Amino acid sequence: MAADSDPESEVFEITDFTTASEWERFVSRVEEVLNDWKLIGSSAAGKTSPEKGEYTSGSWEEKTHEINFADFKFSITHHYLKQEGDGGDAKEEPEEDAFPLAMQDLLCMNNDFPSRAHCLVRWYGIREFLIISPGANCEAIISESKCNLLLSSVSISLANSGCQVPMFVQIQQKWRRMYAGECQGPGVRSDFEMVHLRKVPSQYNHLSGLLDIFKSKIGCPLTPLPPINIAIRFTYVLQDWQQYSWPQQPPARTAQRATVWFCQRSTVEIRDMHPHPSTGRDRTQRRLHLPPPPCSLSSLQNLFNQLKSAPSDSLTYRLALCVCAVNFYHGGVRALAHLWQEFVLEMRYRWENNHLVYGLATGPPDLRCCLLHQKLQMLNCCIERKRARDEARKAAEGGKERERKVSGSAGENGRTGNAAASDANREASPGKSWDSWSDSEDGEDEFFECMSDQEDMKDTPPTDGGKARPEGRLHPHGKITLMNSTEPLFIPVTQEPAPMTEDLLEEQSEVLAKLGTSAEGAHLRARMQSACLLSDMESFKAANPGCVLEDFVRWYSPRDFVEEEVVDEKGETAVKGELSGRMKIPGNMWVEAWETSRAVPARRQRRLFDDTKEAEKVLHYLAVQKPADLTRHLLPCILHAGILKVKEEVAGEDIESVKKAIQQATSHASKLLRHPSPDFKKLEDVISQLMGVETVIARARSLKAKFGIGKGERGDEEEDLEKFVSSLLEEPEVAVMGAGRGPAGSIIHKLFVSAQRLADFTSDEAALLAPLDEDLGRTAGEDRKPVGGGGLNVPDFPPPAGREILLRTCVPRPAPYSKALPQRLFCVLMREDFRLAGAFSSDTSFF
């Protein structure tokens, strides 16, 4: 008892009711967003009724903000029609009791059934609204309690902020497009409700049943009921076209079968699984017959550069087309494997027999093209070098044979004179380029491939009275003379740098990067990169006996030779030069290379480019490619061909949307193909874009054929029909001028009649049914003749595929003395879809 009476022992539990709950914080966040977006107050200020068709042709914009309810993510999105005058500082003051803009839009008839707008715009006719929806990867709001909680949050947020923009909550699964919402104004409120079923209830499958729902919902106490405005739209689908001949050839295949992309067997394995009849081993008679490329437009001449493919007249491009044709029409992956094996054998034959590969640009590999094209160019470079070397060897052997014949018939004096004359001519002859050495008839001009130091010493440099004789001169370098003599400085004949493909360059970069940043690694990296420099130094020394490093730098890197004017002892101005600071750094690689280099002309040096080794590497690379690898290599060319084809097809069609789609597909493909590892799933999207373009082109030609455009049979109507077809391709919906009696309407009516006749006959009878050419001039209002069996009339149109019914009125609600407010019900009746979207307004001041 004493303990119980002790005041210090009493425990008080205090509950702080000022702490905000998660629900209150959510409501507060919604209000903050409304304030940030400046959606507070009247939404009708400065706004006028939308123009007819503005919901379809106008520009819709949206902005989104993420908010949380506890740990559940929501996104709130503001959708609005961009109209002239929006965003201005000066706004007209609205009337004190003006309805919110959304309530005014409920009764507007200028944009019934918009063809291109958000579903809420179509159902409620509003131009501005907010949507709260579950965030990405969040479950749908299905339970009734959660739906009511969100609607309460919306109601409180709108009331606290004074926002008059309607706010919706997305409920149920997203595919159902179910929304519930509310709009508040001064003394008024509109509730947005929705019903969605998979089947149309029988009692609501007609207008009278829908009117009963509408009347019961608004519960108008007035008698008689104010008039209800009704708008109805029926949708008819034309599926069974008349027996027209197809107006174009089937499209060329621009994409591979998906199975080829993932076939990881080698071509040899596929060949051995299904032996292919021998095509003969006569290599001289076998040639590849490749299809010609499609005609390209001048504006797309550099398309291969954008797509990193290959020129449209190249062998690689034609090979891609051939691979597509063989894969699709002649046996799939197995036939493709046989084709590729034969192609590789052809490449080896050309290498071994010095036959160039045609259809490839001369010169080193073009790094703007795909890797396979670069490999083929590299093989051509090897063949060119090998041919030049073999021709030079043959020319040298021929020259030596002629010398032996001359030496056998002439005396010793003659031989001495000839030798002296030969030396004199060689001394006086101008220098030649590296390529010209292959055509020389002088035995000493033969290219020498040094395999060892001992072999290199066998061919000692020529001397003239103990003094080294210059070799391998190209031409004098202007008027510059050597530093230590008055001899002119000659530019030497040098070896060409080794051509490289992008994968070899990448491999070389990786090797150099792995050497690290240490002093030893940097020194080794410099030595690896100085092979070409050392070769050029040796060529320079051979062409300029007695030269020094400063002479070489003046030709090779003029910026590293600094010149300045000085005054000598005699008072005369002279130019003096010296090496730059970086060339004087201790351990400089240029100094080290100069000291170790010898005077060896280019034709006697070890080859910088081993064409035999590189050719074998290319041939091995080609031989080990699997069908999947080959497809990835050729995919840029295939996409290139597809884009050229659709450009060629669309050249005769004036379809603006197709031109934009081609530009988008090209830009998308360019970004993907320039990545080292392209995302092939995204490239499939590009292919789908091109297929969509082909569909639009085919649709345009089909419509022109069905409407008789281009045949010269329509006379004055042809221009109107061309405009109609063009609009039909560009716009989601097109008005038929003159309805069923206009030029387009009469043809459409005839197509429906023909489809109905086809549907009324059996399939065998339909195949024999002639087109209704005699009905071309018939209009929709003329009498129909009995067709089909039994003499029964066949309706001109089938049952509608969809019905949309819009009911509107303005009545006081909920009491007779309340304000007359807009009421709206949008009904959708389809075979497997029934939807009611209602907006019911009520007076909150006088109820």
C-alpha positions in Angstrom: 0.0 0.0 0.0 2.9 2.3 0.8 4.3 1.6 -2.6 1.0 2.3 -4.3 0.7 5.6 -2.5 4.2 6.8 -3.5 3.7 9.4 -6.2 7.0 8.7 -7.8 6.0 5.1 -8.5 3.0 6.1 -10.6 3.5 5.6 -14.5 1.8 7.9 -16.9 1.4 6.9 -20.6 1.4 10.0 -22.8 0.1 9.8 -26.4 1.3 12.6 -28.7 -1.6 13.3 -31.0 0.4 16.0 -32.9 2.6 13.4 -34.6 1.5 13.0 -38.2 0.5 9.6 -39.4 1.7 8.0 -42.7 -1.7 8.9 -44.3 -1.4 12.6 -43.2 2.1 12.8 -44.6 0.9 11.3 -47.9 -1.9 13.9 -48.1 0.7 16.6 -47.3 3.0 15.4 -50.1 0.2 15.5 -52.6 -0.6 19.1 -51.6 3.1 20.1 -51.9 3.2 18.7 -55.5 0.1 20.7 -56.4 1.7 23.9 -55.0 4.9 23.2 -56.8 3.1 22.8 -60.1 1.0 26.0 -59.4 -2.3 24.2 -59.7 -3.9 26.1 -56.9 -7.0 28.1 -57.5 -9.3 28.4 -60.5 -8.3 26.4 -63.6 -10.6 28.3 -65.9 -8.7 31.6 -65.9 -7.9 32.8 -69.4 -9.1 29.5 -71.0 -11.5 29.3 -73.9 -13.4 26.3 -75.2 -11.1 24.0 -77.3 -11.4 24.2 -81.0 -13.0 21.4 -83.0 -10.5 18.5 -83.4 -8.0 20.2 -81.1 -7.7 17.2 -78.8 -6.4 15.2 -81.8 -4.2 17.8 -83.5 -3.0 19.6 -80.5 0.1 19.1 -78.4 -0.3 17.2 -75.1 2.3 17.4 -72.4 2.9 15.7 -69.0 5.1 15.8 -66.0 5.5 13.3 -63.2 6.6 13.3 -59.6 7.3 10.3 -57.3 5.6 10.2 -53.9 5.4 7.6 -51.1 2.6 6.3 -48.9 4.7 4.7 -46.1 6.9 2.2 -48.1 4.6 2.1 -51.1 5.6 4.1 -54.1 3.2 6.2 -56.2 3.7 8.5 -59.1 1.5 11.6 -59.7 1.3 12.7 -63.3 -0.1 16.0 -64.7 -1.6 15.7 -68.2 -2.7 18.8 -70.0 -3.4 20.2 -73.5 -0.9 22.9 -74.5 -3.0 25.9 -75.7 -2.1 29.4 -76.8 -1.7 31.7 -73.9 -0.7 29.0 -71.4 2.2 29.9 -69.1 1.6 33.7 -69.3 1.9 35.9 -66.2 -1.3 37.9 -66.8 -4.5 35.9 -66.3 -8.0 37.0 -66.5 -9.9 37.0 -63.3 -12.5 34.2 -63.4 -16.1 34.8 -62.4 -16.7 34.2 -58.7 -19.0 31.2 -59.2 -17.5 29.9 -62.4 -17.5 26.1 -62.8 -14.1 24.4 -62.9 -12.7 23.9 -66.4 -13.3 20.2 -66.3 -17.0 20.6 -65.7 -17.3 22.9 -68.7 -15.5 20.3 -70.8 -18.0 17.6 -69.8 -20.6 19.3 -72.0 -18.3 20.5 -74.9 -19.1 18.8 -78.2 -16.1 20.0 -80.2 -14.0 16.9 -79.4 -16.3 13.9 -79.2 -14.5 10.6 -79.9 -10.9 12.0 -80.3 -8.8 9.5 -82.2 -5.4 10.3 -80.6 -5.6 11.1 -76.9 -5.4 9.6 -73.4 -8.4 7.3 -72.6 -9.6 9.7 -69.9 -9.7 12.4 -72.5 -11.9 10.3 -74.8 -14.2 9.2 -72.0 -14.7 12.4 -70.1 -13.7 15.1 -72.7 -11.4 16.9 -70.2 -8.3 18.8 -71.3 -6.4 18.7 -68.0 -6.2 16.1 -65.2 -4.0 14.5 -62.6 -3.4 10.7 -62.1 -2.1 9.0 -59.0 -0.9 5.5 -60.0 1.2 2.7 -58.3 4.9 3.0 -59.1 6.8 0.7 -61.3 7.0 -2.9 -60.0 4.3 -2.2 -57.4 1.2 -4.2 -57.0 -2.2 -2.9 -58.2 -4.7 -1.3 -55.9 -7.4 -3.9 -55.8 -8.9 -3.9 -52.3 -11.9 -1.6 -51.8 -10.5 -0.3 -48.5 -7.3 0.9 -50.2 -9.2 2.5 -53.0 -11.4 4.4 -50.6 -8.4 5.5 -48.6 -6.8 6.9 -51.8 -10.0 8.7 -52.8 -10.3 10.2 -49.4 -6.7 11.5 -49.7 -7.6 13.0 -53.1 -10.7 14.7 -51.7 -8.8 16.2 -48.7 -5.9 17.3 -50.9 -8.2 19.1 -53.4 -10.1 20.8 -50.6 -7.0 21.9 -48.7 -5.2 23.3 -51.7 -8.2 24.7 -53.6 -7.1 22.9 -56.8 -9.8 22.7 -59.4 -8.0 20.2 -61.7 -9.7 16.7 -61.6 -7.6 14.1 -59.9 -7.9 10.3 -60.6 -6.6 7.2 -58.9 -5.7 4.2 -61.0 -7.2 1.1 -59.5 -7.4 -2.6 -60.4 -4.9 -4.1 -62.9 -3.3 -1.6 -65.3 -4.6 -3.4 -68.4 -8.2 -2.7 -67.3 -7.6 1.0 -67.4 -9.9 1.6 -64.4 -9.9 5.0 -62.7 -11.9 6.8 -60.0 -11.6 10.5 -59.3 -13.0 13.8 -58.2 -13.1 17.4 -59.2 -13.9 20.2 -56.7 -15.0 23.8 -57.3 -16.7 26.6 -55.4 -19.8 24.9 -54.0 -19.7 22.1 -56.6 -18.2 18.6 -57.0 -17.9 16.0 -59.8 -17.4 12.4 -59.1 -15.8 10.2 -61.8 -16.9 6.6 -61.6 -16.3 3.6 -63.9 -17.7 0.1 -64.6 -15.8 -2.5 -66.6 -17.0 -6.0 -67.6 -15.8 -8.6 -70.1 -19.3 -9.2 -71.6 -22.2 -6.8 -72.4 -25.2 -7.5 -70.2 -28.2 -8.2 -72.3 -30.4 -5.5 -70.7 -27.7 -2.8 -71.6 -27.0 -3.9 -75.1 -29.2 -1.2 -76.5 -29.7 2.6 -76.1 -32.9 2.4 -74.0 -31.1 0.3 -71.3 -28.2 2.7 -71.2 -30.6 5.7 -70.8 -32.2 3.9 -67.9 -28.8 3.6 -66.2 -28.0 7.3 -66.8 -31.4 8.5 -65.6 -31.2 6.4 -62.4 -27.7 7.6 -61.7 -28.4 11.3 -61.9 -31.7 10.9 -60.0 -33.1 14.1 -61.3 -36.2 15.2 -59.4 -37.6 17.3 -62.2 -40.6 16.3 -64.3 -40.2 16.2 -67.2 -36.6 15.3 -67.4 -34.4 17.9 -69.3 -33.4 16.7 -72.7 -30.4 14.4 -73.0 -27.9 14.9 -75.8 -26.8 11.7 -77.5 -23.7 11.1 -79.7 -23.2 7.7 -81.2 -20.2 6.2 -83.1 -20.2 2.8 -84.7 -17.0 1.1 -85.8 -17.0 -1.2 -88.8 -14.0 -3.4 -89.8 -13.4 -4.4 -93.3 -11.6 -7.8 -93.2 -12.5 -9.8 -96.3 -11.0 -7.8 -99.1 -12.2 -8.2 -102.7 -10.1 -10.5 -104.9 -7.5 -7.9 -106.0 -4.2 -8.7 -107.6 -1.3 -7.8 -105.2 0.2 -4.5 -106.5 3.8 -5.3 -105.6 6.4 -8.0 -105.5 7.1 -9.7 -102.1 9.6 -7.7 -100.1 13.2 -8.7 -100.0 14.4 -10.5 -96.9 16.5 -8.1 -94.9 16.8 -10.1 -91.7 18.1 -13.5 -90.7 16.2 -16.3 -89.1 16.7 -16.1 -85.3 18.1 -19.6 -85.2 21.2 -18.5 -87.2 22.1 -16.0 -84.5 22.4 -18.7 -81.9 23.8 -21.6 -83.9 27.2 -22.3 -82.3 28.3 -25.3 -84.4 31.2 -24.7 -86.7 30.6 -24.8 -90.5 32.6 -28.0 -90.7 30.4 -29.8 -88.1 27.3 -28.7 -89.9 28.8 -29.9 -93.2 29.7 -33.3 -91.8 26.3 -33.8 -90.3 24.7 -33.4 -93.8 27.2 -34.0 -96.6 26.8 -31.7 -99.5 27.4 -32.9 -103.1 30.8 -31.9 -104.4 30.9 -28.8 -106.4 34.2 -29.8 -108.1 37.7 -29.0 -107.2 38.7 -27.0 -110.4 39.7 -23.8 -108.6 40.2 -22.0 -111.8 36.6 -22.4 -113.0 34.8 -21.8 -109.7 33.4 -18.3 -109.1 31.0 -16.8 -106.7 27.8 -15.5 -108.4 26.5 -12.8 -106.0 23.3 -10.8 -106.5 23.7 -7.1 -107.4 23.0 -4.6 -104.6 19.8 -2.6 -104.7 20.0 0.9 -106.2 21.1 3.4 -103.6 20.2 7.1 -103.4 22.9 9.8 -103.6 21.8 11.0 -100.1 22.8 7.6 -98.7 26.2 7.2 -100.2 27.8 7.4 -96.8 25.3 5.1 -95.1 27.9 2.4 -94.6 29.9 4.9 -92.5 26.9 5.6 -90.3 26.1 1.9 -89.8 29.7 0.6 -89.9 28.8 -1.8 -92.6 30.4 -1.8 -96.1 29.9 0.1 -99.4 26.9 -1.1 -101.3 29.0 -2.1 -104.3 31.5 -4.2 -102.2 32.0 -7.9 -101.9 31.0 -7.9 -98.2 27.7 -6.2 -98.9 26.9 -8.7 -101.7 27.9 -11.6 -99.5 25.4 -10.4 -96.9 22.6 -10.4 -99.5 23.7 -13.9 -100.7 23.8 -15.2 -97.1 20.2 -14.0 -96.6 19.0 -15.6 -99.8 20.7 -18.9 -99.1 19.6 -19.0 -95.5 15.9 -18.3 -96.3 15.4 -20.0 -99.6 18.0 -22.7 -100.0 18.3 -24.7 -96.8 18.9 -22.5 -93.9 21.9 -22.9 -91.6 23.2 -26.0 -93.4 23.3 -24.3 -96.8 24.8 -21.2 -95.2 27.6 -23.3 -93.7 28.4 -24.8 -97.1 28.4 -21.4 -98.7 30.8 -20.0 -96.1 33.1 -23.0 -96.4 33.3 -22.5 -100.2 33.9 -18.7 -99.7 36.8 -19.4 -97.3 38.3 -21.9 -99.8 38.0 -19.3 -102.6 39.9 -16.7 -100.4 42.7 -19.2 -99.8 42.9 -20.0 -103.5 43.2 -16.4 -104.3 46.0 -15.9 -101.7 48.0 -18.9 -102.9 47.7 -17.9 -106.6 48.1 -14.2 -106.2 44.6 -13.3 -107.4 43.2 -10.1 -105.8 39.8 -10.3 -104.2 37.6 -8.0 -106.3 34.9 -5.8 -104.9 37.2 -4.2 -102.3 38.7 -0.8 -102.2 42.5 -0.6 -102.5 44.6 0.5 -99.6 44.7 -0.4 -95.9 41.6 -1.7 -94.0 38.9 0.9 -93.7 38.2 1.2 -90.0 34.8 2.8 -90.8 33.6 -0.5 -92.1 32.6 -3.8 -90.3 35.4 -6.1 -89.1 34.7 -8.7 -91.8 35.2 -6.2 -94.5 38.5 -5.1 -92.9 39.7 -8.7 -92.8 39.0 -9.1 -96.5 40.9 -5.8 -97.2 43.8 -7.0 -95.1 43.9 -10.2 -97.2 44.0 -8.1 -100.3 46.9 -6.0 -98.9 48.8 -9.3 -98.3 48.1 -10.4 -101.9 49.3 -7.1 -103.3 52.6 -7.3 -101.3 53.1 -10.9 -102.3 52.5 -10.1 -105.9 54.9 -7.1 -105.9 57.6 -9.2 -104.2 57.2 -12.1 -106.7 57.2 -9.8 -109.7 60.3 -8.1 -108.4 62.0 -11.4 -107.9 61.1 -12.5 -111.4 62.3 -9.2 -112.9 65.6 -9.6 -111.0 66.1 -13.1 -112.2 65.4 -12.0 -115.7 68.0 -9.2 -115.4 70.7 -11.5 -114.1 70.0 -13.9 -117.0 70.4 -11.1 -119.5 73.6 -10.0 -117.8 75.0 -13.6 -118.0 74.2 -13.6 -121.8 75.8 -10.3 -122.3 78.9 -11.2 -120.3 79.3 -14.4 -122.4 79.4 -12.5 -125.7 81.4 -9.4 -124.6 85.0 -9.0 -123.6 86.4 -8.0 -120.3 86.7 -4.4 -121.4 83.1 -4.4 -122.3 82.1 -5.8 -119.0 84.1 -3.2 -117.2 82.6 -0.4 -119.3 79.1 -1.7 -118.7 79.7 -2.0 -115.0 81.0 1.6 -114.8 78.1 2.9 -116.9 75.7 1.0 -114.7 77.2 2.6 -111.6 77.1 6.0 -113.2 73.5 5.6 -114.3 72.5 4.4 -110.8 74.3 7.3 -109.2 72.6 9.9 -111.5 69.1 8.3 -111.5 66.5 9.9 -109.3 65.2 8.1 -106.2 62.1 5.9 -106.6 59.1 5.2 -104.4 58.8 1.9 -102.5 56.3 0.5 -104.9 58.6 1.2 -107.9 61.2 -1.2 -106.5 59.0 -4.2 -107.4 59.3 -3.2 -111.1 63.1 -2.8 -111.1 65.2 -4.9 -113.4 68.3 -4.3 -111.3 69.3 -7.3 -109.3 70.3 -5.1 -106.4 66.8 -3.6 -106.2 65.2 -6.9 -105.2 63.4 -6.7 -101.8 65.5 -8.5 -99.2 63.8 -10.3 -96.4 66.4 -10.8 -93.7 65.9 -14.0 -91.6 69.0 -13.7 -89.4 71.9 -11.3 -88.7 74.3 -13.7 -90.5 72.2 -13.7 -93.6 72.0 -9.9 -93.4 75.8 -9.5 -93.4 76.1 -11.5 -96.6 74.9 -8.5 -98.6 77.3 -5.7 -97.5 76.5 -2.2 -98.5 78.2 -0.9 -101.7 81.2 1.3 -101.4 82.9 3.8 -103.7 86.6 3.9 -102.9 86.1 3.0 -99.3 83.2 5.5 -98.9 79.7 4.3 -98.5 77.6 4.8 -101.6 74.1 6.2 -101.2 71.2 3.9 -101.8 67.4 4.1 -101.8 67.1 7.8 -102.5 63.6 9.2 -103.4 64.3 12.9 -104.1 66.1 15.9 -102.5 64.4 17.5 -99.5 64.1 21.0 -100.9 67.4 22.9 -100.7 68.4 21.5 -97.3 72.0 20.2 -97.0 73.5 17.9 -94.4 74.8 19.4 -91.2 78.4 18.2 -91.7 78.7 18.6 -95.4 77.4 20.4 -98.4 75.7 17.4 -99.8 71.9 17.8 -100.3 69.6 16.0 -97.9 67.7 13.2 -99.6 64.3 11.8 -98.6 64.8 8.0 -98.5 62.6 5.2 -99.8 60.9 3.7 -96.7 58.8 0.7 -95.9 55.1 1.3 -95.7 53.6 1.0 -92.2 51.9 -2.3 -91.5 48.2 -2.2 -92.2 46.0 -3.2 -89.2 42.4 -4.0 -88.6 40.5 -2.7 -85.6 40.8 -5.9 -83.6 44.6 -5.9 -84.1 44.8 -2.3 -83.0 42.8 -3.1 -79.9 45.0 -6.1 -79.1 48.1 -4.0 -79.5 46.6 -1.3 -77.2 45.9 -3.9 -74.6 49.4 -5.3 -74.7 50.9 -1.8 -74.4 48.6 -0.9 -71.5 49.5 -4.1 -69.6 53.2 -2.9 -69.5 52.2 -0.4 -66.8 53.6 3.0 -66.0 56.9 2.0 -64.5 60.2 3.1 -66.0 60.9 -0.3 -67.3 57.4 -0.7 -68.8 57.6 2.7 -70.4 61.0 1.8 -71.9 59.8 -1.5 -73.3 56.6 0.1 -74.7 58.8 2.7 -76.5 60.9 0.0 -78.0 57.9 -1.9 -79.2 56.6 1.2 -80.9 59.9 2.2 -82.4 60.1 -0.6 -85.1 58.9 1.7 -87.8 61.2 4.5 -86.5 64.2 2.3 -86.6 63.4 1.2 -90.2 63.1 4.8 -91.3 66.4 5.7 -89.7 68.2 2.9 -91.4 66.7 4.0 -94.8 67.7 7.6 -94.1 71.3 6.6 -93.2 71.5 4.5 -96.4 70.3 7.5 -98.6 72.4 10.1 -96.8 75.9 8.7 -95.9 77.6 10.8 -93.2 74.4 12.2 -91.8 73.7 12.8 -88.1 70.6 12.6 -85.9 69.9 16.3 -86.4 69.6 15.7 -90.2 67.1 13.0 -89.6 65.0 15.1 -87.2 64.9 18.0 -89.6 63.1 15.7 -92.1 61.2 13.4 -89.8 60.1 15.8 -87.0 60.9 19.4 -88.0 59.3 20.8 -84.8 62.1 19.0 -82.8 64.8 21.0 -84.6 65.0 24.6 -83.2 66.6 27.2 -85.4 67.6 30.8 -84.5 69.6 33.5 -86.2 73.1 34.3 -84.7 75.8 36.8 -85.7 79.2 35.2 -86.3 82.7 36.7 -85.8 82.6 38.5 -89.1 79.3 40.2 -88.1 77.3 38.2 -90.6 73.9 36.8 -89.7 73.6 33.0 -89.9 71.0 30.4 -89.0 72.0 28.0 -86.3 69.9 25.0 -85.2 69.9 22.4 -82.5 67.7 19.6 -81.2 64.7 20.5 -79.0 64.7 20.0 -75.3 62.8 16.7 -75.3 65.4 15.2 -77.8 68.2 16.0 -75.3 66.6 14.2 -72.4 68.9 11.4 -71.2 67.8 8.0 -72.4 65.7 9.4 -75.3 64.5 6.6 -77.5 65.4 8.5 -80.7 69.0 8.8 -79.6 69.2 5.1 -78.7 67.6 4.0 -81.9 69.9 6.2 -84.0 73.0 4.8 -82.3 71.8 1.2 -82.9 70.6 1.6 -86.5 72.7 0.8 -89.5 72.7 2.1 -93.1 70.4 -0.4 -94.7 68.1 0.6 -97.6 64.4 -0.4 -97.3 64.7 -3.1 -99.9 67.2 -5.0 -97.7 65.5 -4.5 -94.4 63.5 -7.0 -92.5 59.8 -6.6 -93.5 57.7 -4.5 -91.1 54.7 -6.3 -92.6 54.9 -10.0 -92.9 52.2 -10.6 -95.5 52.5 -14.4 -95.3 51.9 -14.5 -91.6 49.1 -11.9 -91.7 47.3 -13.7 -94.6 47.3 -17.0 -92.7 45.9 -15.2 -89.7 43.1 -13.8 -91.8 42.3 -17.1 -93.4 42.3 -18.9 -90.0 40.0 -16.2 -88.7 37.6 -16.7 -91.5 37.7 -20.5 -91.2 36.7 -20.6 -87.6 33.7 -18.4 -87.9 30.4 -20.1 -86.9 27.1 -19.3 -88.5 26.2 -17.1 -85.5 29.5 -15.2 -85.8 29.0 -14.7 -89.5 25.5 -13.4 -88.9 26.8 -10.9 -86.4 29.5 -9.8 -88.8 27.1 -9.3 -91.7 24.2 -7.8 -89.7 25.3 -4.2 -90.3 25.3 -4.9 -94.1 21.9 -6.6 -93.9 20.4 -3.6 -92.1 22.2 -1.4 -94.6 20.5 -3.3 -97.4 17.1 -3.1 -95.7 17.3 0.7 -95.3 18.4 1.1 -98.9 15.6 -1.1 -100.1 12.9 0.8 -98.2 14.4 4.1 -99.3 14.2 2.9 -102.9 10.6 1.7 -102.4 9.4 4.9 -100.8 11.0 7.1 -103.4 7.8 6.9 -105.5 5.5 7.4 -102.5 4.9 10.7 -100.7 4.6 9.4 -97.2 6.1 11.8 -94.7 5.7 9.4 -91.7 7.7 6.8 -93.5 10.6 9.2 -94.2 10.8 10.1 -90.6 10.6 6.4 -89.5 13.5 5.6 -91.8 15.6 8.4 -90.3 14.8 7.2 -86.8 15.7 3.6 -87.7 18.9 4.7 -89.3 19.9 6.8 -86.3 19.0 4.0 -83.8 20.9 1.4 -85.8 24.0 3.7 -86.1 24.2 4.2 -82.3 23.8 0.4 -81.6 26.2 -0.8 -84.3 29.0 1.5 -83.3 29.1 -0.1 -79.8 31.9 -2.8 -79.5 29.2 -5.3 -78.3 25.9 -4.4 -79.9 22.7 -5.3 -78.1 21.1 -7.7 -80.6 17.7 -7.5 -78.8 17.6 -3.8 -79.6 18.7 -4.4 -83.1 15.7 -6.6 -83.5 13.7 -3.5 -82.7 15.3 -1.7 -85.6 14.4 -4.7 -87.8 10.8 -4.4 -86.5 10.9 -0.7 -87.4 11.9 -1.5 -91.0 9.2 -4.1 -91.2 6.7 -1.5 -90.1 7.9 0.8 -92.8 7.5 -2.0 -95.4 3.9 -2.5 -94.1 3.1 1.2 -94.5 4.5 1.2 -98.1 2.5 -1.9 -98.9 -0.6 -0.5 -97.4 -0.2 2.7 -99.5 0.1 0.7 -102.7 -2.8 -1.5 -101.7 -5.0 1.5 -101.0 -4.1 3.2 -104.3 -4.9 0.0 -106.1 -8.3 -0.4 -104.4 -9.2 3.2 -104.9 -8.1 3.1 -108.6 -5.4 5.7 -108.3 -2.9 5.9 -111.1 -4.9 4.1 -113.6 -6.4 7.2 -115.2 -9.9 6.0 -114.8 -11.1 8.4 -112.1 -10.8 11.7 -114.0 -11.4 14.7 -111.8 -11.9 12.6 -108.8 -8.4 11.2 -108.8 -6.9 14.2 -107.0 -9.4 14.0 -104.2 -8.8 10.3 -103.9 -5.1 10.8 -103.7 -5.5 13.3 -100.8 -7.8 10.9 -99.1 -5.4 8.0 -99.3 -2.5 10.2 -98.2 -4.4 11.4 -95.2 -5.5 7.9 -94.4 -1.8 6.8 -94.2 -0.7 9.8 -92.1 -3.7 10.4 -89.8 -5.4 8.0 -87.3 -8.8 9.0 -88.7 -10.0 10.8 -91.9 -13.3 12.3 -92.7 -15.0 10.9 -95.8 -16.1 14.0 -97.7 -19.6 13.5 -99.2 -20.2 10.5 -97.1 -21.4 7.5 -99.1 -22.1 9.6 -102.2 -18.6 11.1 -102.4 -15.8 9.5 -104.6 -14.1 7.8 -101.6 -17.3 6.9 -99.8 -18.8 5.2 -102.9 -15.7 3.0 -103.2 -15.7 2.2 -99.5 -19.4 1.2 -99.7 -18.6 -1.0 -102.7 -15.8 -2.7 -100.8 -18.1 -3.5 -97.8 -20.8 -4.8 -100.2 -18.2 -7.1 -101.9 -17.0 -8.3 -98.5 -20.6 -9.1 -97.5 -21.2 -11.0 -100.7 -18.1 -13.0 -100.1 -19.2 -13.8 -96.5 -22.6 -14.9 -97.7 -21.2 -17.5 -100.1 -19.3 -20.7 -99.3 -15.5 -20.6 -99.8 -15.8 -22.5 -103.2 -18.4 -20.0 -104.4 -16.4 -17.1 -103.2 -13.4 -18.2 -105.1 -15.5 -18.0 -108.3 -17.2 -14.7 -107.5 -16.3 -11.9 -109.9 -15.6 -8.4 -108.5 -18.5 -6.0 -108.5 -17.0 -3.9 -111.3 -20.5 -3.1 -112.5 -21.2 -1.5 -109.1 -18.3 1.0 -109.2 -20.6 3.9 -109.9 -23.4 2.8 -107.5 -24.0 5.0 -104.4 -25.0 4.0 -101.0 -28.6 5.2 -101.4 -29.6 3.1 -104.4 -31.7 -0.1 -104.0 -29.9 -3.3 -103.3 -30.6 -6.4 -105.4 -31.0 -9.8 -103.8 -27.8 -11.7 -103.8 -26.8 -15.0 -102.4 -28.8 -18.2 -102.1 -32.5 -18.2 -101.5 -33.0 -14.7 -102.9 -32.5 -13.1 -99.5 -31.1 -9.6 -99.2 -27.6 -9.2 -97.8 -27.0 -6.1 -95.7 -24.4 -3.7 -97.1 -22.5 -3.5 -93.8 -21.7 -6.2 -91.2 -22.7 -5.7 -87.5 -20.5 -3.0 -85.9 -17.4 -4.3 -84.3 -17.7 -1.6 -81.6 -20.3 0.9 -80.4 -19.6 4.1 -78.4 -22.5 6.0 -77.0 -22.1 9.4 -75.3 -25.0 10.8 -73.1 -24.9 14.4 -71.8 -27.3 16.6 -69.9 -27.4 19.4 -67.4 -29.7 19.0 -64.4 -29.9 20.2 -60.8 -28.6 17.6 -58.4 -29.2 16.4 -55.7 -32.2 18.7 -55.0 -34.6 20.5 -57.3 -33.3 23.9 -56.0 -29.6 22.9 -56.6 -27.6 24.4 -59.4 -28.0 22.8 -62.8 -24.7 21.0 -63.3 -23.2 18.9 -66.2 -23.8 15.1 -66.2 -22.0 12.7 -68.6 -22.0 9.0 -69.3 -19.7 7.4 -71.9 -20.6 3.8 -72.9 -18.3 1.3 -74.8 -19.9 -1.8 -76.1 -17.7 -4.4 -77.9 -17.8 -8.1 -78.2 -15.6 -8.7 -75.2 -15.5 -5.4 -73.5 -18.2 -3.3 -71.8 -17.4 0.0 -70.1 -19.3 2.8 -68.5 -17.4 5.9 -67.6 -19.6 8.4 -65.8 -19.1 12.0 -64.4 -21.8 13.0 -62.1 -21.8 16.6 -60.6 -23.6 17.7 -57.5 -24.2 21.0 -55.7 -22.4 21.0 -52.3 -23.9 24.4 -51.2 -27.7 23.8 -51.7 -28.5 20.2 -51.1 
